[in-house]
């Protein structure tokens, strides 16, 4: 976790950006990200050099050459602030724009990258801050991003780009990406889902990635992300490259406005938290999506898009607002019926309303489904998450030690008192039992299964409370005559006490 001291330093740097005339919070993050990326490249080059020294071989795929060595973080940060600013502006950035090689999505997005820090003092402050952060530690780097993205929310801009990392990890663990998957996020933002998927595949299929063909797929054709914000595309591309995915397919695309015909049935896994609570004009929406469901609601249009993009047998885990689960419009009902009757709706995981604070208190759920084009829904598994490991107020402070947070805690299985503060490991464990013992669970439990026939009978309502049963404890009632006798006895005792008191006074 980020320490209070580091938070204070980030706050001071943030204030320095504002004082220096850079007031757009996304631009602040972009500039800090560029420098984080440049420092990380130097760390990667050092690791390559150390490996070459150990093996006695030449450096494999060096990032820097003899001509560009002076552009390394460890070199220019030793310069005086004025010289450092000149070197970064006139040397590092021009080199950075061409780093990915001609034709790569990275070089395409970095073409318009601008270095907007104009004062030596500001650059020195940012460099000093980043020198204190172990950027090789993905968790620390992620925490830094979380903290900075929180500042975007505070500023009131672009809060939709942030999904808590532990929720992303839960969705990735539950869908278990494999080395042959083609993974897509049609509203990728900073590429959080794609990064987490890359980490999962690298960790769980390490040996498979040693095969040249499989490694090429990992680097060039496994990960796909769309967005229509150029800043997000640049940050997402750098994020993927830092996680050693060399040429991800991250590109500009207005997913709801453009026809999905060229992308139809291409992907085997979709992970997404698309923007919702929006509304588009019919004329601004792709006709092939309107053919699936006639609506202006972005949350419904994105679900229609996911079904178009998935290949048969492909699966999806997507976050939706609660309204999707029980909305009463014709479009809401039609889309839910399509998921249940025409495909295989696997699960509805209800999230607590505080998960997206301080951005919003909106209630959400995660839908898990498989595209079949031929039905297949027998039972739908429901889970009600009441605690995700953090407080559900605007502060979102951790409720447990760091080794007990997330869907796969480093400390192992949690005890009951800990489970009450972090349900995510239990979600993952019970998800794996959804076709077995979970089928026998009562609807009074935190998780249970509902047959398709029951869902159809409820007009395809997918809200958990529609099916959850609440047990009321029956209180024991005493007979009225018994209560009256007891009251009479009490009154008699009071009268006796009053008589004795009068006798003493006389």
C-alpha positions in Angstrom: 0.0 0.0 0.0 1.1 3.6 -0.6 2.4 5.2 2.6 1.2 8.5 3.9 4.6 10.0 3.2 4.4 9.0 -0.5 0.8 10.3 -0.7 2.0 13.7 0.6 4.8 13.8 -1.9 2.4 13.0 -4.8 0.0 15.7 -3.5 2.9 18.2 -3.5 3.8 17.2 -7.1 0.2 17.4 -8.1 0.0 20.9 -6.7 3.2 21.8 -8.5 1.6 20.8 -11.8 -1.4 23.0 -11.2 0.9 25.9 -10.2 2.8 25.3 -13.4 -0.3 25.7 -15.5 -1.1 22.0 -16.1 -4.6 21.8 -14.6 -6.2 18.9 -16.5 -5.9 15.9 -14.2 -5.7 13.5 -17.1 -2.7 15.5 -18.5 -1.0 15.3 -15.1 -1.4 11.6 -15.0 -0.2 11.3 -18.6 3.0 13.2 -17.9 3.7 11.2 -14.7 3.0 8.0 -16.7 5.5 8.9 -19.4 8.2 9.4 -16.8 7.2 6.2 -14.9 7.5 4.4 -18.3 10.9 5.9 -19.1 12.2 4.8 -15.7 10.8 1.4 -16.1 12.5 1.0 -19.5 15.8 1.7 -17.8 15.1 -0.9 -15.1 14.2 -3.5 -17.9 17.5 -2.6 -19.7 19.4 -3.1 -16.5 17.8 -6.5 -16.0 18.8 -7.5 -19.6 22.4 -6.4 -18.9 22.6 -8.4 -15.7 21.3 -11.5 -17.5 23.8 -11.0 -20.3 26.6 -10.7 -17.7 25.6 -13.9 -15.9 25.3 -15.9 -19.1 28.2 -14.4 -20.9 26.0 -13.7 -23.9 25.1 -10.5 -25.7 22.0 -8.5 -24.5 18.8 -9.9 -25.9 16.6 -7.3 -27.6 18.2 -4.3 -26.0 16.0 -1.3 -25.4 18.9 1.2 -25.6 21.9 1.2 -27.9 25.3 2.9 -27.5 23.8 6.0 -29.3 20.7 6.2 -27.1 22.4 5.3 -23.7 22.4 8.9 -22.7 18.6 8.9 -22.8 18.3 6.4 -20.0 16.6 7.5 -16.7 19.8 6.7 -14.7 21.7 9.0 -17.0 19.6 12.1 -17.4 18.4 12.2 -13.8 22.0 13.0 -12.8 22.0 16.1 -14.8 21.3 19.6 -13.5 17.5 20.4 -13.8 18.0 22.8 -16.7 20.0 20.2 -18.7 17.6 17.4 -17.7 14.6 19.3 -19.1 16.4 20.0 -22.4 17.5 16.3 -22.7 14.1 14.9 -21.9 12.2 17.3 -24.2 14.6 17.2 -27.2 16.1 13.7 -26.8 14.1 11.3 -24.8 10.6 12.1 -26.2 11.5 12.1 -29.9 13.1 8.7 -29.2 10.1 7.5 -27.2 7.6 8.2 -30.0 9.3 5.7 -32.3 10.2 3.1 -29.6 7.5 0.5 -30.6 8.8 0.3 -34.2 7.0 1.3 -37.4 3.4 0.0 -37.6 3.0 -0.9 -33.9 -0.1 0.3 -32.1 2.2 1.8 -29.5 4.1 4.0 -32.0 0.7 5.0 -33.5 -0.6 6.3 -30.2 2.7 7.8 -29.1 2.9 9.8 -32.4 1.0 12.6 -30.7 2.5 12.3 -27.3 3.5 15.7 -25.9 5.9 16.5 -23.1 4.2 19.5 -21.5 6.4 20.0 -18.4 8.0 23.4 -19.1 10.0 24.2 -15.9 13.1 22.5 -14.6 11.9 22.7 -11.1 8.7 20.8 -11.8 10.5 18.1 -13.7 13.0 17.7 -10.8 10.1 17.3 -8.3 8.4 14.6 -10.4 11.7 12.8 -10.9 12.5 12.9 -7.2 9.1 11.4 -6.4 9.4 8.6 -8.9 12.9 7.7 -7.7 11.3 6.7 -4.3 8.8 4.3 -5.8 9.8 0.7 -6.6 8.2 0.6 -10.0 9.3 -3.0 -10.5 6.6 -3.9 -7.9 3.4 -4.0 -9.8 1.2 -3.6 -6.7 3.0 -0.4 -5.7 2.7 0.9 -9.2 -0.9 0.0 -9.3 -1.5 1.7 -5.9 0.1 4.8 -7.3 -2.3 4.7 -10.3 -5.3 4.1 -8.0 -4.3 7.1 -5.9 -3.8 9.4 -9.0 -7.1 8.1 -10.5 -8.8 9.0 -7.3 -7.7 12.6 -7.9 -9.4 12.5 -11.2 -12.6 11.7 -9.4 -12.1 14.4 -6.9 -11.6 16.9 -9.7 -14.9 15.6 -11.2 -13.6 14.3 -14.5 -13.5 10.9 -16.2 -14.3 8.8 -13.1 -15.7 6.2 -15.4 -12.2 5.0 -16.4 -11.4 3.5 -13.0 -12.4 0.0 -11.9 -11.0 -1.1 -8.5 -8.1 -3.5 -9.2 -9.3 -6.2 -6.8 -12.7 -6.3 -8.7 -10.7 -6.6 -12.0 -8.7 -9.4 -10.5 -11.8 -11.2 -9.3 -13.3 -11.2 -12.8 -10.0 -12.4 -14.3 -9.6 -15.2 -11.8 -13.2 -16.3 -12.4 -12.9 -16.4 -16.2 -9.4 -17.9 -16.1 -7.9 -16.7 -19.4 -5.8 -19.2 -21.2 -2.8 -18.9 -23.6 -5.0 -19.3 -26.7 -7.7 -16.8 -25.8 -8.3 -13.6 -27.7 -9.3 -11.1 -25.0 -11.1 -7.8 -25.7 -12.2 -4.8 -23.7 -14.3 -2.5 -26.0 -14.1 0.4 -23.4 -10.5 -0.2 -22.2 -9.5 3.1 -20.7 -6.1 2.5 -19.1 -6.2 -1.2 -20.1 -6.7 -2.5 -16.5 -8.5 -5.6 -17.6 -6.0 -6.4 -20.3 -3.0 -5.9 -17.9 -4.6 -8.2 -15.3 -5.3 -10.8 -17.9 -1.7 -10.6 -19.1 -0.4 -11.1 -15.6 -2.8 -14.0 -15.0 -1.7 -15.8 -18.2 2.0 -15.2 -17.5 1.6 -16.6 -14.0 -0.5 -19.6 -14.8 0.7 -20.6 -18.2 4.4 -19.7 -18.0 5.6 -22.9 -19.8 3.2 -22.5 -22.7 4.5 -19.0 -23.3 8.0 -20.4 -23.8 6.9 -21.7 -27.2 7.7 -19.1 -29.9 4.3 -19.3 -31.6 2.4 -18.9 -28.3 4.7 -16.1 -27.2 4.0 -14.3 -30.5 0.3 -14.7 -30.0 0.7 -13.2 -26.4 2.6 -10.2 -27.8 0.6 -9.4 -30.9 -2.8 -11.0 -31.1 -4.1 -11.9 -27.6 -5.1 -8.5 -26.2 -7.5 -6.1 -27.9 -8.7 -2.8 -26.4 -10.8 0.0 -27.9 -11.4 3.6 -26.7 -12.2 6.9 -28.3 -10.0 9.0 -25.9 -6.4 9.4 -27.3 -5.0 10.0 -23.8 -6.4 6.8 -22.6 -5.1 4.9 -25.6 -1.5 6.2 -24.9 -1.7 5.4 -21.2 -3.2 2.0 -22.0 -0.5 1.2 -24.6 2.3 2.2 -22.2 0.7 0.2 -19.4 0.7 -3.0 -21.6 4.3 -2.4 -22.8 5.4 -2.0 -19.2 3.8 -5.4 -18.5 5.9 -6.8 -21.4 3.2 -7.2 -24.0 5.1 -5.9 -26.9 2.4 -5.0 -29.5 -1.1 -5.1 -28.1 -4.0 -4.2 -30.4 -5.1 -1.0 -28.6 -6.8 1.4 -31.0 -9.2 4.2 -31.5 -12.8 3.0 -31.9 -16.2 4.4 -31.0 -17.5 1.0 -30.1 -21.2 1.9 -30.1 -21.1 4.2 -33.2 -19.2 1.9 -35.6 -20.5 -1.3 -37.0 -19.1 -4.4 -35.4 -19.3 -6.4 -38.6 -15.5 -6.4 -39.0 -15.0 -7.6 -35.4 -18.0 -9.9 -35.2 -17.4 -13.3 -33.6 -13.7 -12.6 -33.2 -13.0 -12.8 -29.5 -13.1 -15.7 -27.0 -13.2 -13.5 -23.8 -14.6 -10.1 -23.1 -13.8 -8.3 -19.8 -15.3 -4.9 -19.4 -16.7 -2.1 -17.3 -18.3 0.0 -20.0 -19.6 3.6 -19.4 -23.2 3.4 -18.4 -26.1 5.7 -17.4 -25.7 7.4 -20.7 -28.1 7.7 -23.7 -27.3 8.0 -27.4 -29.4 9.1 -30.3 -30.5 6.3 -32.6 -28.7 8.0 -35.5 -25.4 7.9 -33.6 -25.6 4.2 -32.9 -24.5 1.4 -35.1 -27.4 -0.2 -37.0 -26.3 -3.7 -36.3 -26.6 -3.1 -32.5 -30.0 -1.6 -32.9 -31.0 -4.8 -34.7 -30.2 -6.7 -31.6 -32.1 -4.4 -29.2 -33.8 -1.1 -30.0 -32.6 1.3 -27.3 -30.7 4.5 -26.6 -29.3 3.2 -23.3 -25.5 2.7 -23.5 -25.5 -0.1 -20.9 -27.8 -2.2 -23.1 -26.1 -1.3 -26.3 -22.8 -2.5 -24.8 -24.3 -5.9 -23.9 -25.6 -6.2 -27.5 -22.1 -5.3 -28.7 -20.5 -8.0 -26.5 -22.8 -10.6 -27.9 -21.8 -9.5 -31.5 -18.0 -9.5 -30.7 -17.9 -13.0 -29.0 -17.3 -16.1 -31.0 -19.6 -19.0 -30.3 -18.4 -20.6 -27.0 -16.8 -17.2 -26.0 -17.4 -16.0 -22.5 -17.8 -12.6 -20.9 -17.6 -11.0 -17.4 -18.9 -7.5 -17.5 -20.0 -4.9 -14.9 -23.5 -3.5 -15.3 -25.7 -1.1 -13.3 -28.5 -2.7 -11.3 -31.1 -1.3 -13.7 -30.0 -3.8 -16.3 -31.1 -6.6 -14.0 -34.6 -5.4 -13.3 -35.4 -2.6 -15.8 -39.0 -2.8 -17.0 -38.7 -1.3 -20.5 -39.2 -3.6 -23.5 -35.4 -3.3 -24.4 -34.4 -4.4 -20.9 -36.6 -7.4 -20.9 -35.7 -8.4 -24.4 -32.0 -8.3 -23.7 -32.3 -10.3 -20.5 -34.4 -12.9 -22.3 -31.8 -13.1 -25.1 -29.1 -13.8 -22.5 -31.1 -16.5 -20.7 -32.9 -18.2 -23.6 -30.5 -17.8 -26.6 -27.2 -18.1 -24.8 -26.0 -19.3 -21.4 -26.2 -16.9 -18.5 -23.8 -18.3 -16.0 -23.9 -16.0 -13.0 -25.0 -12.7 -11.4 -22.6 -11.4 -8.8 -24.2 -8.5 -6.9 -21.6 -5.9 -5.7 -22.1 -3.6 -2.7 -23.0 0.0 -3.7 -19.8 1.5 -2.2 -17.5 -0.3 -4.5 -17.1 2.6 -6.9 -16.8 5.3 -4.3 -15.7 8.1 -4.2 -16.7 8.1 -7.9 -20.3 7.2 -7.3 -22.5 5.2 -5.1 -24.2 3.4 -7.9 -25.3 -0.2 -7.4 -23.8 -2.7 -9.8 -23.4 -6.4 -10.6 -21.1 -8.6 -12.6 -22.8 -10.6 -15.3 -21.0 -13.8 -16.5 -22.3 -15.4 -19.7 -21.3 -17.6 -22.6 -22.3 -17.1 -26.2 -23.9 -20.2 -27.6 -26.6 -19.1 -30.1 -28.5 -22.2 -28.9 -29.4 -21.6 -25.3 -27.9 -23.6 -22.5 -29.0 -21.8 -19.4 -30.1 -24.4 -16.8 -29.4 -22.6 -13.6 -28.1 -19.1 -12.8 -25.7 -18.8 -9.9 -26.2 -15.8 -7.7 -23.8 -14.3 -5.1 -24.4 -11.3 -2.9 -21.1 -9.6 -2.1 -21.6 -7.6 1.1 -17.9 -6.7 1.7 -15.0 -6.4 -0.7 -12.2 -5.9 1.8 -12.4 -2.1 1.9 -14.7 0.3 3.7 -17.7 1.2 1.6 -17.6 4.9 2.4 -15.7 7.6 0.4 -12.4 6.9 2.2 -12.4 3.2 1.0 -9.8 2.2 3.7 -8.7 -1.4 3.9 -10.5 -3.5 6.5 -7.9 -6.2 6.7 -4.1 -6.5 6.5 -2.7 -6.4 2.9 -2.1 -10.2 2.8 -5.8 -10.8 3.4 -7.2 -8.6 0.7 -8.2 -9.4 -2.9 -9.7 -12.6 -4.4 -6.6 -14.7 -3.8 -5.1 -13.5 -0.4 -1.4 -14.2 0.2 -2.4 -15.4 3.7 -4.5 -18.2 2.3 -8.1 -19.0 3.3 -9.8 -16.5 5.6 -11.6 -17.3 8.8 -15.2 -16.4 9.3 -14.6 -13.0 10.9 -12.3 -12.1 8.0 -14.7 -13.4 5.4 -17.3 -10.9 6.8 -14.9 -8.1 5.7 -13.7 -9.7 2.4 -16.1 -11.9 0.5 -14.0 -12.1 -2.7 -12.1 -15.3 -1.9 -15.4 -17.0 -1.1 -16.9 -15.8 -4.4 -14.1 -17.4 -6.3 -14.2 -20.6 -4.3 -18.0 -21.0 -4.6 -17.9 -20.1 -8.3 -15.8 -23.2 -8.9 -18.5 -25.3 -7.2 -21.5 -23.7 -9.0 -22.2 -26.9 -10.9 -21.8 -29.1 -7.8 -22.6 -28.4 -4.1 -23.8 -24.9 -4.8 -26.9 -26.4 -6.5 -28.0 -27.6 -3.1 -27.7 -24.3 -1.2 -30.9 -22.7 0.1 -31.9 -19.3 -1.1 -31.4 -17.9 2.3 -27.6 -18.3 1.8 -25.2 -15.7 0.5 -25.0 -17.7 -2.8 -27.5 -20.0 -4.4 -28.7 -21.3 -7.8 -32.0 -20.4 -9.5 -33.5 -22.7 -12.3 -34.2 -21.0 -15.6 -37.9 -21.8 -15.3 -38.1 -19.7 -12.2 -36.3 -16.8 -13.9 -38.6 -17.0 -16.9 -41.6 -17.0 -14.6 -40.4 -13.7 -13.1 -40.2 -12.0 -16.6 -36.4 -12.6 -16.7 -35.8 -10.4 -13.7 -32.2 -10.9 -12.7 -32.1 -9.0 -9.4 -30.9 -11.1 -6.6 -33.5 -9.9 -4.1 -36.2 -11.3 -6.4 -35.1 -14.8 -5.5 -33.4 -14.5 -2.1 -35.5 -15.8 0.8 -35.3 -14.0 4.1 -35.8 -16.0 7.3 -37.5 -14.3 10.1 -37.0 -15.7 13.6 -40.3 -16.4 15.2 -40.6 -14.8 18.7 -42.1 -16.9 21.5 -45.4 -15.3 22.5 -46.8 -15.8 26.1 -50.5 -16.2 26.7 -52.3 -13.0 27.5 -53.7 -14.5 30.8 -50.1 -15.3 31.9 -49.0 -11.7 31.2 -52.0 -10.3 33.1 -51.4 -12.6 36.1 -47.7 -11.4 36.2 -48.8 -7.7 36.1 -51.3 -8.3 38.9 -48.6 -10.0 41.0 -46.3 -7.0 40.4 -49.1 -4.6 41.3 -49.7 -6.5 44.5 -46.0 -6.3 45.5 -46.0 -2.6 44.9 -49.1 -2.1 47.0 -47.6 -4.2 49.8 -44.4 -2.1 49.6 -46.4 1.1 49.8 -48.3 -0.2 52.9 -45.0 -1.2 54.7 -43.5 2.2 53.9 -46.6 4.0 55.4 -46.3 1.9 58.5 -42.6 2.9 59.0 -43.5 6.6 58.5 -46.2 6.4 61.2 
